[in-house]
Amino acid sequence: MQPTTTNPHSNATLAQYETCTVHSKDGTSIGYRKLGRGPGLVLVHGAMESAASHMQLAEALAEAFSVYLLDRRGRGLSGPYGPDFGARSEVEDLQALLTATDAHFVFGVSAGGLICLEAALALPAIRKIALYEPVLSIDNSVSTSFVTRLDAELAQGRTSAALVTGMQGAQMGPAVFNLLPRWLLETLTNTAMKSEDQKAAPGDVTMRALAPTLHYDFQLVIETRDTVENYRTICADVLLLGGSQSPAYLKTALDALHKVFPHAERIEFPGVGHGASGNTERGGKPDLVARELLHFFA
């Protein structure tokens, strides 16, 4: 299906881009941003992110590629998850975008990396796949026991509590957070959300809006648990990326994938963590990641 294009505009950066829409197999509207020119490269973001989260990375890639920043279901330009949501839904969303754009390269971050792995099993159109720390559970290396609490807090409207539960469960956030009492973390998170809400421009995807999506990202983690051996049949070229300061379970996943893809190049960026590919205002180092992606996809 051909994309529907709106007028170019800017958001948080100086980059000019188009917003476009395709429709997935189940009819769900899937929105994305497009910038640059050249071979097609799709960026698939992770948890607590949207297409806007990798705009600076896209800018760094745009001189060599037509970059497509997908808004995954439930956020930004895209439609809702739907009652039958699962990994297949996300694969079908990506397939719709690949078909519309004739793109053959994909880069997936975190939960987005899981989607790219599943997609590469089913879609021969994917010729090269770069992965930044896919949250792949190996022998229960990724704990999901906290998801019940997270769901309960979301159902009760306790968004700041749910965000703290998700952050602690995923072992994210600054190390100093481990020293703070939970009530203080929830207070700080609530203050940050209110500040972000006040500053948000139309179309911005805020922490408050993203909080409910955590349930679905961890659903993907559960669904793809111990599936690493399935990926041996992937024919696409693979690049494995990670940060030296990321949690151990993410390195376990990369170790396992490197055994499955013995010829894949694996790169660890010193001094950075799980958010290295994101925008600088969120602590990312997009130029660092872009350098390796330019080399790999070229």
N, C-alpha and C positions, 0 to 999 in steps of 0.2 A: 504494500500500500504506500502510495506516495505521501511524503510529509506535507502538512499544512504549515506555511511559513508566515510569521508575523513580522512586523517592523523590527529592525535591529535596535537594541538599546543596551545600556550599561548598568551594572549593578555591583557596587563595592569595589570594582576595579575599573581601569580605563579601557578594558577590552570591549570591543564591539562583537555582538553575537546575535544570532537569530534564535527564536524559540519556535519549535516545531512539534508536531504531534503525529504519532502513529497509533494504530489500534491493535491490541494483542488478540490472540486467537479467541478469547472469551468475550471480546468486545471492549475490554477496559482501555481507556485512553491513557497512553503513555507519552509523557512530554519529555523533551530534551533540548539542550542548548547546542548550537553548532557555531564553531569558529575555525578559522584557518582554511588552508587549501592543501590538497595532496591526497595520498592514500587515506582511507578511512580508519580511524582509531576510536573505539568506544571506551569511555571511562565509566566503570561501575563502582559507585561509592559503597561505603560500609555503614555500620550502625551509627545512629545519631548524626547522620550526614544527609546532604541533598546534593543536587548537581552543583550548587553554588560553592560547596566545600572544596572543590578542586579547580576553581577558576584560574588560579595562578599557575597550576601545573599545566592546564590546557593552554594558557597563553605561551608558556615556554615550549610547547609542542606544536603550536599552530603554524609556525613558519615552515614546517616540514609535512604536516598532516592536516587533514580535515578532522577535527576533534569533535566528538559527540559526547556530551555530558548527560547521561541518563538520570532522570529523576525516577528512582524506583517507586513502586506502588506505595500509596499511602502518604505521599509527601509532594510538596512543590507542584509541578505542572501535571502530575499523574493522578489517575483515579484511585479508588479504594482497593483494599486487598480482596474483598469478596469472600463468600463463605467457603470456597474450595481452595483457599490459598495453600501453596506449598512450593517446593523447589521448582516443580514443573511450571507453575505460573510465572516465576521469574525467568525461567529459560525461554518460555514463549514470548515474554515481553522483550527480551534481548533479541530473540530471533526476528521479531517484527521490525526492530530497529536495524538490524544487520541487513535484512531484505530491502528495506526502504532506502538505505544509504549505500548499499553495496560495499560495506566495510568488512574487512577480514582480520583486523587486529583488535584485541581486547586487553584491557588492563583492569584487574579487579582488586579491590582493597577489602580486607577483613571479610565480612559476610558477603561482600561483592565478589571476593575471590572464590567463595564456595559456588556462587552462581556461575562464574566463568568456568570452573571445573566441570560442573554438571552440564553446562551448555556445550563445552568442547567434546563431551561424550556423544552428544546427539546432533551437533551441527558441523558438518564438514566445511562449512563456509569459514570457520575460524581456523586461520593458518598459523597465527602466532598468539601466544597468551602469556602475559606477564602478571604475576601475582605478588601482592604485598601482604604477607602474613594472613593468609586465609585461616579462619577460625575453625579448623578441622580437628575434631576430637579423636584422639588416638588412645584406645584403651582407657576411656574416661578421663583423659587429660584435661578436658574442659568441663568444669563443674556447671551444671544447670539446676542444681537443687534450689537455688534462690529464686527461680522463675515463679514459683507458686506465690511467694511473698510479693514479688514485683507485680504480678497480676492483681493480687488483692489490693495493693496500694493504689494501682491505677483505677480499679473499680470503685474505690472509695474517694477518688478525686484527690488523693495525696500525691500530687505529681512530684514535688521535691523529694519526698521519701522514696518514691519509685526510682527516681534518677540516682539517688545515693545507693540504693540497693543494686541497681544495674552496674554502677561504677565499681562498687566494691566486689560484686560477683565476678565481673570481668577483669578485676585487678588493674583498673585504669585510674588515672588521676595522679597528681603529685604524691610522692612518698610521704610528705608531711601529713597528708590526709589520714594516713593510718594512725596518727598520733592524736587526732582530734575526736572528741566524743560525737556520737551520731547526731544528737540534737543540734550541735553546732554546725555539722555538715549540712543538715537539712535547712537550717536557718540561712547559711551562706548560699546554698543552692537556690532557695526561694528568692533571696535578694537579687541574685544574678539573673534569675528568670524575669523578675519584675523590671529590672533595668533594661534587659534586652527587649522586652515587650514594648517599653516606652520609646526605644530608639528604632524599633523595626520599621522598615519601609514596606509599602504594599508589595506582596510577593515574597518577602523574606520568610524563610522557614526557621522558626525559632525552636529553642530547646523544649518549650511547652508543647509545641506542635509535634515535635519529634518523639517525645516521651512514649506515646502509645506504640510506636513502631518497634520498640525494643522487644516486645513480646514476639513479633513475627521474625525478627532477626535470630532470636534464640530458638525459635521453632525450626529455622533452617539448620542451626547447629545440631539440634537433636535429630533432625531428619537425615543428616549426612554423617552421623556418628559412625566411625569405623568403616568408612567406604573407601579408604585410600587405595586399596588394591584395585578397585574398579577403574581407576584412572590410568592404569597401565596401557589401556587400549587407545588412549588419546594420541593422535598422530601429529598434532600441532607442535611447533617449537615452543619451548617453555623457558621462562626466566623467573627465578625465585628471588624475592627481595625481602629484607627485614632489617630491623634496627637492633643495635647491641643492647639497648636499654628496655626492650620489650619483655613482657612476662614470659616465663619459661615455657608455658604451654604452647605459645605461638612458635617458639623455636623447635619444639617437639614436632609440630605439624610440618614445618619446613624440612626437618630432618627426614621425616617419613616420606614426604613428597620427593626429596632428592634421591631417595632409594628407588622410588617408582620411576623417576625421570633421571637416570644416572648421567645422561649427557647434557642435562640442563645446567646453565650457569647459575650459581647462587652467589648473591652479593649481600653482605651485612654492612650497613652504614654505621660507622662508629658514632657514639654520643647521641643517638636519636632513638625514639620509641615508635609506638604503633601509629602515631599521627604524622609521620614524616612526609607523606605525599600531599597532605592538606595545605590549606592557605597558611601564610606566616602568622596571621593574627591568632590562629589556633595552635601555634607552636610548630607548624610544619616547616619542612625544608624542601619545597617543591623543586627548586633548581637542582638540588642534589639528585633527586629521584628522576627528574626529567633528563638529565645527562645520560643515565643508564637506559632509559626508555628510548631515547633518540638513537642510541647505538644499537639496541636490540631490534627495534622495529625497522630501522633502516636496512 
